[in-house]
Amino acid sequence: MAPHESFPGDNPPDDLNAYQGMEQQQAERRARDRGWTTVRSLPPDAVVTMEYVVGRLNFTVADGRVQRCWMG
């Protein structure tokens, strides 16, 4: 199974811990290369809706680096 393939109802296989500390642009590029259909970068303490969206990867970014990463 190639990481760039899209599977309805599934998230791409990925190590979310690997994103922590990456520069924002590098993390966004890596996420898209690995098959995430939506990549959302947010500032710390951003108010966001919490609905779960398959294929979406969320980042909290501070000072240009990923602080936190989660699916949905």
Distance bins in CASP14 RR format, pairs under 12 A and 6 or more apart:
PFRMAT RR
TARGET T0000
AUTHOR 0000-0000-0000
RMODE 2
METHOD distances of the structure
MODEL  1
1 7 0 0 0 0 1 0 0 0 0 0 0
1 10 0 0 0 0 1 0 0 0 0 0 0
1 12 0 0 0 0 1 0 0 0 0 0 0
1 13 1 0 0 1 0 0 0 0 0 0 0
1 34 0 0 0 0 0 1 0 0 0 0 0
1 35 0 0 0 0 0 1 0 0 0 0 0
2 12 0 0 0 0 1 0 0 0 0 0 0
2 13 0 0 0 0 0 1 0 0 0 0 0
2 33 0 0 0 0 0 1 0 0 0 0 0
2 34 0 0 0 0 1 0 0 0 0 0 0
2 35 0 0 0 0 1 0 0 0 0 0 0
3 10 0 0 0 0 0 1 0 0 0 0 0
3 11 0 0 0 0 0 1 0 0 0 0 0
3 12 1 0 1 0 0 0 0 0 0 0 0
3 13 1 0 0 1 0 0 0 0 0 0 0
3 14 1 0 0 1 0 0 0 0 0 0 0
3 15 0 0 0 0 0 1 0 0 0 0 0
3 30 0 0 0 0 0 1 0 0 0 0 0
3 31 0 0 0 0 0 1 0 0 0 0 0
3 32 0 0 0 0 0 1 0 0 0 0 0
3 33 1 0 0 1 0 0 0 0 0 0 0
3 34 1 0 1 0 0 0 0 0 0 0 0
3 35 1 0 0 1 0 0 0 0 0 0 0
3 36 0 0 0 0 1 0 0 0 0 0 0
4 12 1 0 0 1 0 0 0 0 0 0 0
4 13 0 0 0 0 0 1 0 0 0 0 0
4 14 0 0 0 0 0 1 0 0 0 0 0
4 30 0 0 0 0 0 1 0 0 0 0 0
4 31 0 0 0 0 0 1 0 0 0 0 0
4 32 0 0 0 0 1 0 0 0 0 0 0
4 33 1 0 0 1 0 0 0 0 0 0 0
4 34 1 0 0 1 0 0 0 0 0 0 0
4 35 1 0 1 0 0 0 0 0 0 0 0
4 36 0 0 0 0 0 1 0 0 0 0 0
4 37 0 0 0 0 0 1 0 0 0 0 0
5 12 1 0 0 1 0 0 0 0 0 0 0
5 13 0 0 0 0 0 1 0 0 0 0 0
5 33 0 0 0 0 0 1 0 0 0 0 0
5 34 0 0 0 0 0 1 0 0 0 0 0
5 35 1 0 0 1 0 0 0 0 0 0 0
5 37 0 0 0 0 0 1 0 0 0 0 0
6 12 1 0 0 1 0 0 0 0 0 0 0
6 32 0 0 0 0 0 1 0 0 0 0 0
6 34 0 0 0 0 0 1 0 0 0 0 0
6 35 1 0 0 1 0 0 0 0 0 0 0
6 36 0 0 0 0 1 0 0 0 0 0 0
6 37 1 0 0 1 0 0 0 0 0 0 0
6 38 0 0 0 0 0 1 0 0 0 0 0
6 54 0 0 0 0 0 1 0 0 0 0 0
6 55 0 0 0 0 1 0 0 0 0 0 0
7 13 0 0 0 0 1 0 0 0 0 0 0
7 35 0 0 0 0 1 0 0 0 0 0 0
7 36 0 0 0 0 0 1 0 0 0 0 0
7 37 0 0 0 0 0 1 0 0 0 0 0
7 54 0 0 0 0 1 0 0 0 0 0 0
7 55 0 0 0 0 1 0 0 0 0 0 0
8 37 0 0 0 0 0 1 0 0 0 0 0
8 54 0 0 0 0 1 0 0 0 0 0 0
8 55 0 0 0 0 1 0 0 0 0 0 0
9 37 0 0 0 0 0 1 0 0 0 0 0
9 52 0 0 0 0 0 1 0 0 0 0 0
9 53 0 0 0 0 0 1 0 0 0 0 0
9 54 1 0 1 0 0 0 0 0 0 0 0
9 55 0 0 0 0 1 0 0 0 0 0 0
9 56 0 0 0 0 0 1 0 0 0 0 0
9 71 0 0 0 0 0 1 0 0 0 0 0
9 72 0 0 0 0 0 1 0 0 0 0 0
10 35 0 0 0 0 0 1 0 0 0 0 0
10 36 0 0 0 0 0 1 0 0 0 0 0
10 37 0 0 0 0 0 1 0 0 0 0 0
10 54 1 0 0 1 0 0 0 0 0 0 0
10 55 0 0 0 0 1 0 0 0 0 0 0
10 71 0 0 0 0 0 1 0 0 0 0 0
11 31 0 0 0 0 0 1 0 0 0 0 0
11 34 0 0 0 0 1 0 0 0 0 0 0
11 35 0 0 0 0 1 0 0 0 0 0 0
11 36 1 0 0 1 0 0 0 0 0 0 0
11 37 0 0 0 0 1 0 0 0 0 0 0
11 38 0 0 0 0 0 1 0 0 0 0 0
11 52 0 0 0 0 0 1 0 0 0 0 0
11 53 0 0 0 0 1 0 0 0 0 0 0
11 54 1 0 0 1 0 0 0 0 0 0 0
11 55 1 0 1 0 0 0 0 0 0 0 0
11 56 0 0 0 0 1 0 0 0 0 0 0
11 57 0 0 0 0 1 0 0 0 0 0 0
11 58 0 0 0 0 0 1 0 0 0 0 0
11 70 0 0 0 0 0 1 0 0 0 0 0
11 71 1 0 1 0 0 0 0 0 0 0 0
11 72 1 0 0 1 0 0 0 0 0 0 0
12 30 0 0 0 0 0 1 0 0 0 0 0
12 31 0 0 0 0 1 0 0 0 0 0 0
12 32 0 0 0 0 0 1 0 0 0 0 0
12 33 0 0 0 0 1 0 0 0 0 0 0
12 34 1 0 1 0 0 0 0 0 0 0 0
12 35 1 0 1 0 0 0 0 0 0 0 0
12 36 1 0 1 0 0 0 0 0 0 0 0
12 37 0 0 0 0 1 0 0 0 0 0 0
12 38 0 0 0 0 0 1 0 0 0 0 0
12 39 0 0 0 0 0 1 0 0 0 0 0
12 54 0 0 0 0 0 1 0 0 0 0 0
12 55 1 0 0 1 0 0 0 0 0 0 0
12 56 0 0 0 0 0 1 0 0 0 0 0
12 57 0 0 0 0 1 0 0 0 0 0 0
12 71 0 0 0 0 1 0 0 0 0 0 0
12 72 0 0 0 0 0 1 0 0 0 0 0
13 34 1 0 0 1 0 0 0 0 0 0 0
13 35 0 0 0 0 1 0 0 0 0 0 0
13 36 0 0 0 0 0 1 0 0 0 0 0
13 55 0 0 0 0 0 1 0 0 0 0 0
13 71 0 0 0 0 0 1 0 0 0 0 0
14 27 0 0 0 0 0 1 0 0 0 0 0
14 30 0 0 0 0 1 0 0 0 0 0 0
14 31 1 0 0 1 0 0 0 0 0 0 0
14 32 0 0 0 0 0 1 0 0 0 0 0
14 33 0 0 0 0 0 1 0 0 0 0 0
14 34 1 0 1 0 0 0 0 0 0 0 0
14 35 0 0 0 0 1 0 0 0 0 0 0
14 36 1 0 0 1 0 0 0 0 0 0 0
14 39 0 0 0 0 0 1 0 0 0 0 0
14 55 0 0 0 0 0 1 0 0 0 0 0
14 57 1 0 0 1 0 0 0 0 0 0 0
14 69 0 0 0 0 1 0 0 0 0 0 0
14 70 0 0 0 0 0 1 0 0 0 0 0
14 71 0 0 0 0 1 0 0 0 0 0 0
15 22 0 0 0 0 0 1 0 0 0 0 0
15 30 0 0 0 0 0 1 0 0 0 0 0
15 31 0 0 0 0 0 1 0 0 0 0 0
15 34 0 0 0 0 1 0 0 0 0 0 0
15 57 0 0 0 0 0 1 0 0 0 0 0
15 69 0 0 0 0 1 0 0 0 0 0 0
15 71 0 0 0 0 0 1 0 0 0 0 0
16 22 0 0 0 0 0 1 0 0 0 0 0
16 27 0 0 0 0 0 1 0 0 0 0 0
16 30 0 0 0 0 0 1 0 0 0 0 0
16 31 0 0 0 0 1 0 0 0 0 0 0
16 34 0 0 0 0 0 1 0 0 0 0 0
16 36 0 0 0 0 0 1 0 0 0 0 0
16 57 1 0 0 1 0 0 0 0 0 0 0
16 58 0 0 0 0 1 0 0 0 0 0 0
16 59 0 0 0 0 1 0 0 0 0 0 0
16 66 0 0 0 0 1 0 0 0 0 0 0
16 68 0 0 0 0 1 0 0 0 0 0 0
16 69 1 0 1 0 0 0 0 0 0 0 0
16 70 1 0 0 1 0 0 0 0 0 0 0
16 71 1 0 0 1 0 0 0 0 0 0 0
16 72 0 0 0 0 0 1 0 0 0 0 0
17 27 0 0 0 0 0 1 0 0 0 0 0
17 66 0 0 0 0 0 1 0 0 0 0 0
17 68 0 0 0 0 0 1 0 0 0 0 0
17 69 1 0 0 1 0 0 0 0 0 0 0
17 70 0 0 0 0 0 1 0 0 0 0 0
18 26 0 0 0 0 0 1 0 0 0 0 0
18 27 0 0 0 0 1 0 0 0 0 0 0
18 30 1 0 0 1 0 0 0 0 0 0 0
18 31 0 0 0 0 0 1 0 0 0 0 0
18 34 0 0 0 0 1 0 0 0 0 0 0
18 57 0 0 0 0 0 1 0 0 0 0 0
18 66 0 0 0 0 1 0 0 0 0 0 0
18 69 0 0 0 0 1 0 0 0 0 0 0
19 26 0 0 0 0 1 0 0 0 0 0 0
19 27 1 0 1 0 0 0 0 0 0 0 0
19 28 0 0 0 0 1 0 0 0 0 0 0
19 29 0 0 0 0 0 1 0 0 0 0 0
19 30 1 0 0 1 0 0 0 0 0 0 0
19 31 1 0 0 1 0 0 0 0 0 0 0
19 34 0 0 0 0 0 1 0 0 0 0 0
19 36 0 0 0 0 0 1 0 0 0 0 0
19 39 0 0 0 0 0 1 0 0 0 0 0
19 41 0 0 0 0 0 1 0 0 0 0 0
19 57 0 0 0 0 1 0 0 0 0 0 0
19 58 0 0 0 0 0 1 0 0 0 0 0
19 59 1 0 0 1 0 0 0 0 0 0 0
19 60 0 0 0 0 0 1 0 0 0 0 0
19 61 0 0 0 0 0 1 0 0 0 0 0
19 65 0 0 0 0 1 0 0 0 0 0 0
19 66 1 0 1 0 0 0 0 0 0 0 0
19 67 0 0 0 0 1 0 0 0 0 0 0
19 68 0 0 0 0 1 0 0 0 0 0 0
19 69 1 0 1 0 0 0 0 0 0 0 0
19 70 0 0 0 0 1 0 0 0 0 0 0
19 71 0 0 0 0 0 1 0 0 0 0 0
20 27 0 0 0 0 1 0 0 0 0 0 0
20 59 0 0 0 0 1 0 0 0 0 0 0
20 60 0 0 0 0 1 0 0 0 0 0 0
20 61 0 0 0 0 0 1 0 0 0 0 0
20 62 0 0 0 0 0 1 0 0 0 0 0
20 65 0 0 0 0 1 0 0 0 0 0 0
20 66 1 0 1 0 0 0 0 0 0 0 0
20 67 1 0 0 1 0 0 0 0 0 0 0
20 68 1 0 0 1 0 0 0 0 0 0 0
20 69 1 0 0 1 0 0 0 0 0 0 0
20 70 0 0 0 0 0 1 0 0 0 0 0
21 27 1 0 0 1 0 0 0 0 0 0 0
21 30 0 0 0 0 0 1 0 0 0 0 0
21 59 0 0 0 0 0 1 0 0 0 0 0
21 60 0 0 0 0 0 1 0 0 0 0 0
21 61 0 0 0 0 1 0 0 0 0 0 0
21 62 0 0 0 0 1 0 0 0 0 0 0
21 63 0 0 0 0 0 1 0 0 0 0 0
21 64 0 0 0 0 1 0 0 0 0 0 0
21 65 1 0 1 0 0 0 0 0 0 0 0
21 66 1 0 1 0 0 0 0 0 0 0 0
21 67 1 0 0 1 0 0 0 0 0 0 0
21 68 0 0 0 0 1 0 0 0 0 0 0
21 69 0 0 0 0 1 0 0 0 0 0 0
22 28 0 0 0 0 1 0 0 0 0 0 0
22 29 0 0 0 0 1 0 0 0 0 0 0
22 30 1 0 0 1 0 0 0 0 0 0 0
22 31 0 0 0 0 1 0 0 0 0 0 0
22 41 0 0 0 0 0 1 0 0 0 0 0
22 59 0 0 0 0 1 0 0 0 0 0 0
22 61 0 0 0 0 1 0 0 0 0 0 0
22 64 0 0 0 0 1 0 0 0 0 0 0
22 65 1 0 0 1 0 0 0 0 0 0 0
22 66 1 0 1 0 0 0 0 0 0 0 0
22 67 0 0 0 0 0 1 0 0 0 0 0
22 68 0 0 0 0 0 1 0 0 0 0 0
22 69 0 0 0 0 1 0 0 0 0 0 0
23 29 0 0 0 0 1 0 0 0 0 0 0
23 30 0 0 0 0 0 1 0 0 0 0 0
23 41 0 0 0 0 0 1 0 0 0 0 0
23 59 0 0 0 0 0 1 0 0 0 0 0
23 61 0 0 0 0 1 0 0 0 0 0 0
23 62 0 0 0 0 0 1 0 0 0 0 0
23 63 0 0 0 0 1 0 0 0 0 0 0
23 64 1 0 0 1 0 0 0 0 0 0 0
23 65 1 0 1 0 0 0 0 0 0 0 0
23 66 1 0 0 1 0 0 0 0 0 0 0
24 30 0 0 0 0 0 1 0 0 0 0 0
24 31 0 0 0 0 0 1 0 0 0 0 0
24 39 0 0 0 0 1 0 0 0 0 0 0
24 40 0 0 0 0 0 1 0 0 0 0 0
24 41 1 0 1 0 0 0 0 0 0 0 0
24 42 0 0 0 0 0 1 0 0 0 0 0
24 43 0 0 0 0 0 1 0 0 0 0 0
24 59 1 0 0 1 0 0 0 0 0 0 0
24 60 0 0 0 0 0 1 0 0 0 0 0
24 61 1 0 1 0 0 0 0 0 0 0 0
24 62 0 0 0 0 1 0 0 0 0 0 0
24 63 0 0 0 0 1 0 0 0 0 0 0
24 64 1 0 1 0 0 0 0 0 0 0 0
24 65 1 0 0 1 0 0 0 0 0 0 0
24 66 1 0 0 1 0 0 0 0 0 0 0
24 67 0 0 0 0 0 1 0 0 0 0 0
24 69 0 0 0 0 0 1 0 0 0 0 0
25 31 0 0 0 0 0 1 0 0 0 0 0
25 32 0 0 0 0 0 1 0 0 0 0 0
25 39 0 0 0 0 0 1 0 0 0 0 0
25 41 0 0 0 0 1 0 0 0 0 0 0
25 59 0 0 0 0 0 1 0 0 0 0 0
25 61 0 0 0 0 0 1 0 0 0 0 0
25 64 0 0 0 0 1 0 0 0 0 0 0
25 65 0 0 0 0 0 1 0 0 0 0 0
25 66 0 0 0 0 0 1 0 0 0 0 0
26 32 0 0 0 0 0 1 0 0 0 0 0
26 33 0 0 0 0 0 1 0 0 0 0 0
26 39 0 0 0 0 0 1 0 0 0 0 0
26 41 0 0 0 0 0 1 0 0 0 0 0
26 59 0 0 0 0 0 1 0 0 0 0 0
26 61 0 0 0 0 0 1 0 0 0 0 0
26 64 0 0 0 0 0 1 0 0 0 0 0
26 65 0 0 0 0 1 0 0 0 0 0 0
26 66 0 0 0 0 1 0 0 0 0 0 0
27 33 0 0 0 0 0 1 0 0 0 0 0
27 34 0 0 0 0 0 1 0 0 0 0 0
27 36 0 0 0 0 0 1 0 0 0 0 0
27 39 0 0 0 0 1 0 0 0 0 0 0
27 40 0 0 0 0 0 1 0 0 0 0 0
27 41 1 0 0 1 0 0 0 0 0 0 0
27 57 0 0 0 0 1 0 0 0 0 0 0
27 58 0 0 0 0 0 1 0 0 0 0 0
27 59 1 0 0 1 0 0 0 0 0 0 0
27 60 0 0 0 0 0 1 0 0 0 0 0
27 61 0 0 0 0 1 0 0 0 0 0 0
27 64 0 0 0 0 1 0 0 0 0 0 0
27 65 0 0 0 0 1 0 0 0 0 0 0
27 66 1 0 1 0 0 0 0 0 0 0 0
27 67 0 0 0 0 0 1 0 0 0 0 0
27 68 0 0 0 0 0 1 0 0 0 0 0
27 69 1 0 0 1 0 0 0 0 0 0 0
28 34 0 0 0 0 0 1 0 0 0 0 0
28 35 0 0 0 0 0 1 0 0 0 0 0
28 36 0 0 0 0 1 0 0 0 0 0 0
28 38 0 0 0 0 0 1 0 0 0 0 0
28 39 1 0 1 0 0 0 0 0 0 0 0
28 40 0 0 0 0 1 0 0 0 0 0 0
28 41 1 0 0 1 0 0 0 0 0 0 0
28 57 0 0 0 0 1 0 0 0 0 0 0
28 58 0 0 0 0 0 1 0 0 0 0 0
28 59 1 0 0 1 0 0 0 0 0 0 0
28 61 0 0 0 0 1 0 0 0 0 0 0
28 64 0 0 0 0 0 1 0 0 0 0 0
28 66 0 0 0 0 1 0 0 0 0 0 0
28 69 0 0 0 0 0 1 0 0 0 0 0
29 35 0 0 0 0 0 1 0 0 0 0 0
29 36 0 0 0 0 0 1 0 0 0 0 0
29 39 0 0 0 0 1 0 0 0 0 0 0
29 41 0 0 0 0 0 1 0 0 0 0 0
29 57 0 0 0 0 0 1 0 0 0 0 0
30 36 0 0 0 0 1 0 0 0 0 0 0
30 39 0 0 0 0 1 0 0 0 0 0 0
30 57 0 0 0 0 1 0 0 0 0 0 0
30 59 0 0 0 0 0 1 0 0 0 0 0
30 66 0 0 0 0 1 0 0 0 0 0 0
30 69 0 0 0 0 0 1 0 0 0 0 0
31 37 0 0 0 0 1 0 0 0 0 0 0
31 38 0 0 0 0 1 0 0 0 0 0 0
31 39 1 0 1 0 0 0 0 0 0 0 0
31 40 0 0 0 0 1 0 0 0 0 0 0
31 41 0 0 0 0 1 0 0 0 0 0 0
31 55 0 0 0 0 1 0 0 0 0 0 0
31 56 0 0 0 0 1 0 0 0 0 0 0
31 57 1 0 1 0 0 0 0 0 0 0 0
31 58 0 0 0 0 1 0 0 0 0 0 0
31 59 0 0 0 0 1 0 0 0 0 0 0
31 66 0 0 0 0 1 0 0 0 0 0 0
31 69 0 0 0 0 1 0 0 0 0 0 0
31 70 0 0 0 0 0 1 0 0 0 0 0
31 71 0 0 0 0 0 1 0 0 0 0 0
32 38 0 0 0 0 1 0 0 0 0 0 0
32 39 1 0 0 1 0 0 0 0 0 0 0
32 55 0 0 0 0 0 1 0 0 0 0 0
32 56 0 0 0 0 0 1 0 0 0 0 0
32 57 0 0 0 0 1 0 0 0 0 0 0
33 39 0 0 0 0 0 1 0 0 0 0 0
33 57 0 0 0 0 0 1 0 0 0 0 0
34 55 0 0 0 0 0 1 0 0 0 0 0
34 57 0 0 0 0 1 0 0 0 0 0 0
34 69 0 0 0 0 0 1 0 0 0 0 0
35 54 0 0 0 0 0 1 0 0 0 0 0
35 55 1 0 0 1 0 0 0 0 0 0 0
35 56 0 0 0 0 0 1 0 0 0 0 0
35 57 0 0 0 0 1 0 0 0 0 0 0
36 53 0 0 0 0 0 1 0 0 0 0 0
36 54 0 0 0 0 0 1 0 0 0 0 0
36 55 1 0 1 0 0 0 0 0 0 0 0
36 56 1 0 0 1 0 0 0 0 0 0 0
36 57 1 0 1 0 0 0 0 0 0 0 0
36 58 0 0 0 0 1 0 0 0 0 0 0
36 59 0 0 0 0 0 1 0 0 0 0 0
36 69 0 0 0 0 0 1 0 0 0 0 0
36 70 0 0 0 0 0 1 0 0 0 0 0
36 71 0 0 0 0 1 0 0 0 0 0 0
36 72 0 0 0 0 1 0 0 0 0 0 0
37 53 0 0 0 0 1 0 0 0 0 0 0
37 54 0 0 0 0 1 0 0 0 0 0 0
37 55 1 0 1 0 0 0 0 0 0 0 0
37 56 1 0 0 1 0 0 0 0 0 0 0
37 57 0 0 0 0 1 0 0 0 0 0 0
37 71 0 0 0 0 0 1 0 0 0 0 0
37 72 0 0 0 0 0 1 0 0 0 0 0
38 52 0 0 0 0 0 1 0 0 0 0 0
38 53 1 0 0 1 0 0 0 0 0 0 0
38 54 0 0 0 0 1 0 0 0 0 0 0
38 55 1 0 0 1 0 0 0 0 0 0 0
38 56 1 0 1 0 0 0 0 0 0 0 0
38 57 1 0 0 1 0 0 0 0 0 0 0
38 58 0 0 0 0 1 0 0 0 0 0 0
38 59 0 0 0 0 0 1 0 0 0 0 0
38 71 0 0 0 0 0 1 0 0 0 0 0
38 72 0 0 0 0 1 0 0 0 0 0 0
39 53 0 0 0 0 0 1 0 0 0 0 0
39 55 0 0 0 0 1 0 0 0 0 0 0
39 56 1 0 0 1 0 0 0 0 0 0 0
39 57 1 0 1 0 0 0 0 0 0 0 0
39 58 0 0 0 0 1 0 0 0 0 0 0
39 59 1 0 0 1 0 0 0 0 0 0 0
39 61 0 0 0 0 0 1 0 0 0 0 0
39 66 0 0 0 0 0 1 0 0 0 0 0
39 69 0 0 0 0 0 1 0 0 0 0 0
39 70 0 0 0 0 0 1 0 0 0 0 0
39 71 0 0 0 0 0 1 0 0 0 0 0
39 72 0 0 0 0 0 1 0 0 0 0 0
40 46 0 0 0 0 1 0 0 0 0 0 0
40 48 1 0 0 1 0 0 0 0 0 0 0
40 49 0 0 0 0 0 1 0 0 0 0 0
40 53 0 0 0 0 1 0 0 0 0 0 0
40 55 0 0 0 0 0 1 0 0 0 0 0
40 56 1 0 0 1 0 0 0 0 0 0 0
40 57 1 0 0 1 0 0 0 0 0 0 0
40 58 1 0 1 0 0 0 0 0 0 0 0
40 59 1 0 0 1 0 0 0 0 0 0 0
40 60 0 0 0 0 1 0 0 0 0 0 0
40 61 0 0 0 0 0 1 0 0 0 0 0
40 66 0 0 0 0 0 1 0 0 0 0 0
40 68 0 0 0 0 0 1 0 0 0 0 0
40 69 0 0 0 0 0 1 0 0 0 0 0
40 70 0 0 0 0 0 1 0 0 0 0 0
40 71 0 0 0 0 0 1 0 0 0 0 0
40 72 0 0 0 0 1 0 0 0 0 0 0
41 48 0 0 0 0 0 1 0 0 0 0 0
41 56 0 0 0 0 0 1 0 0 0 0 0
41 57 0 0 0 0 1 0 0 0 0 0 0
41 58 1 0 0 1 0 0 0 0 0 0 0
41 59 1 0 1 0 0 0 0 0 0 0 0
41 60 0 0 0 0 1 0 0 0 0 0 0
41 61 1 0 1 0 0 0 0 0 0 0 0
41 62 0 0 0 0 0 1 0 0 0 0 0
41 64 0 0 0 0 1 0 0 0 0 0 0
41 65 0 0 0 0 0 1 0 0 0 0 0
41 66 0 0 0 0 1 0 0 0 0 0 0
41 67 0 0 0 0 0 1 0 0 0 0 0
41 68 0 0 0 0 0 1 0 0 0 0 0
41 69 0 0 0 0 0 1 0 0 0 0 0
42 48 1 0 0 1 0 0 0 0 0 0 0
42 49 0 0 0 0 0 1 0 0 0 0 0
42 56 0 0 0 0 0 1 0 0 0 0 0
42 57 0 0 0 0 0 1 0 0 0 0 0
42 58 1 0 0 1 0 0 0 0 0 0 0
42 59 1 0 0 1 0 0 0 0 0 0 0
42 60 1 0 1 0 0 0 0 0 0 0 0
42 61 1 0 0 1 0 0 0 0 0 0 0
42 62 0 0 0 0 1 0 0 0 0 0 0
42 66 0 0 0 0 0 1 0 0 0 0 0
42 67 0 0 0 0 1 0 0 0 0 0 0
42 68 0 0 0 0 1 0 0 0 0 0 0
42 69 0 0 0 0 0 1 0 0 0 0 0
42 70 0 0 0 0 0 1 0 0 0 0 0
43 58 0 0 0 0 0 1 0 0 0 0 0
43 59 0 0 0 0 0 1 0 0 0 0 0
43 60 1 0 0 1 0 0 0 0 0 0 0
43 61 1 0 0 1 0 0 0 0 0 0 0
43 62 1 0 0 1 0 0 0 0 0 0 0
43 63 0 0 0 0 0 1 0 0 0 0 0
43 64 0 0 0 0 0 1 0 0 0 0 0
43 66 0 0 0 0 0 1 0 0 0 0 0
43 67 0 0 0 0 1 0 0 0 0 0 0
43 68 0 0 0 0 0 1 0 0 0 0 0
44 59 0 0 0 0 0 1 0 0 0 0 0
44 60 1 0 1 0 0 0 0 0 0 0 0
44 61 0 0 0 0 1 0 0 0 0 0 0
44 62 1 0 1 0 0 0 0 0 0 0 0
44 63 0 0 0 0 1 0 0 0 0 0 0
44 64 0 0 0 0 0 1 0 0 0 0 0
44 65 0 0 0 0 0 1 0 0 0 0 0
44 66 0 0 0 0 0 1 0 0 0 0 0
44 67 1 0 0 1 0 0 0 0 0 0 0
44 68 0 0 0 0 1 0 0 0 0 0 0
45 60 0 0 0 0 1 0 0 0 0 0 0
45 61 0 0 0 0 0 1 0 0 0 0 0
45 62 0 0 0 0 1 0 0 0 0 0 0
45 67 0 0 0 0 0 1 0 0 0 0 0
45 68 0 0 0 0 0 1 0 0 0 0 0
46 58 0 0 0 0 1 0 0 0 0 0 0
46 59 0 0 0 0 0 1 0 0 0 0 0
46 60 1 0 0 1 0 0 0 0 0 0 0
46 61 0 0 0 0 1 0 0 0 0 0 0
46 62 0 0 0 0 0 1 0 0 0 0 0
46 67 0 0 0 0 0 1 0 0 0 0 0
46 68 0 0 0 0 0 1 0 0 0 0 0
48 56 0 0 0 0 0 1 0 0 0 0 0
48 58 1 0 0 1 0 0 0 0 0 0 0
48 59 0 0 0 0 0 1 0 0 0 0 0
48 60 0 0 0 0 1 0 0 0 0 0 0
48 70 0 0 0 0 0 1 0 0 0 0 0
48 72 0 0 0 0 0 1 0 0 0 0 0
49 56 0 0 0 0 0 1 0 0 0 0 0
49 58 0 0 0 0 0 1 0 0 0 0 0
49 72 0 0 0 0 0 1 0 0 0 0 0
50 56 0 0 0 0 0 1 0 0 0 0 0
50 58 0 0 0 0 0 1 0 0 0 0 0
50 70 0 0 0 0 0 1 0 0 0 0 0
50 72 0 0 0 0 1 0 0 0 0 0 0
51 58 0 0 0 0 0 1 0 0 0 0 0
51 72 0 0 0 0 1 0 0 0 0 0 0
52 58 0 0 0 0 0 1 0 0 0 0 0
52 70 0 0 0 0 0 1 0 0 0 0 0
52 71 1 0 0 1 0 0 0 0 0 0 0
52 72 1 0 1 0 0 0 0 0 0 0 0
53 70 0 0 0 0 0 1 0 0 0 0 0
53 71 0 0 0 0 1 0 0 0 0 0 0
53 72 1 0 1 0 0 0 0 0 0 0 0
54 71 0 0 0 0 1 0 0 0 0 0 0
54 72 1 0 0 1 0 0 0 0 0 0 0
55 70 0 0 0 0 0 1 0 0 0 0 0
55 71 1 0 0 1 0 0 0 0 0 0 0
55 72 1 0 0 1 0 0 0 0 0 0 0
56 69 0 0 0 0 0 1 0 0 0 0 0
56 70 0 0 0 0 1 0 0 0 0 0 0
56 71 1 0 0 1 0 0 0 0 0 0 0
56 72 1 0 1 0 0 0 0 0 0 0 0
57 66 0 0 0 0 0 1 0 0 0 0 0
57 68 0 0 0 0 0 1 0 0 0 0 0
57 69 1 0 0 1 0 0 0 0 0 0 0
57 70 1 0 0 1 0 0 0 0 0 0 0
57 71 1 0 0 1 0 0 0 0 0 0 0
57 72 1 0 0 1 0 0 0 0 0 0 0
58 66 0 0 0 0 0 1 0 0 0 0 0
58 67 0 0 0 0 0 1 0 0 0 0 0
58 68 0 0 0 0 1 0 0 0 0 0 0
58 69 1 0 0 1 0 0 0 0 0 0 0
58 70 1 0 1 0 0 0 0 0 0 0 0
58 71 1 0 0 1 0 0 0 0 0 0 0
58 72 1 0 0 1 0 0 0 0 0 0 0
59 65 0 0 0 0 1 0 0 0 0 0 0
59 66 1 0 1 0 0 0 0 0 0 0 0
59 67 1 0 0 1 0 0 0 0 0 0 0
59 68 1 0 0 1 0 0 0 0 0 0 0
59 69 1 0 1 0 0 0 0 0 0 0 0
59 70 0 0 0 0 1 0 0 0 0 0 0
59 71 0 0 0 0 0 1 0 0 0 0 0
59 72 0 0 0 0 0 1 0 0 0 0 0
60 66 1 0 0 1 0 0 0 0 0 0 0
60 67 1 0 1 0 0 0 0 0 0 0 0
60 68 1 0 1 0 0 0 0 0 0 0 0
60 69 1 0 0 1 0 0 0 0 0 0 0
60 70 0 0 0 0 1 0 0 0 0 0 0
61 67 1 0 0 1 0 0 0 0 0 0 0
61 68 0 0 0 0 1 0 0 0 0 0 0
61 69 0 0 0 0 1 0 0 0 0 0 0
62 68 0 0 0 0 1 0 0 0 0 0 0
END
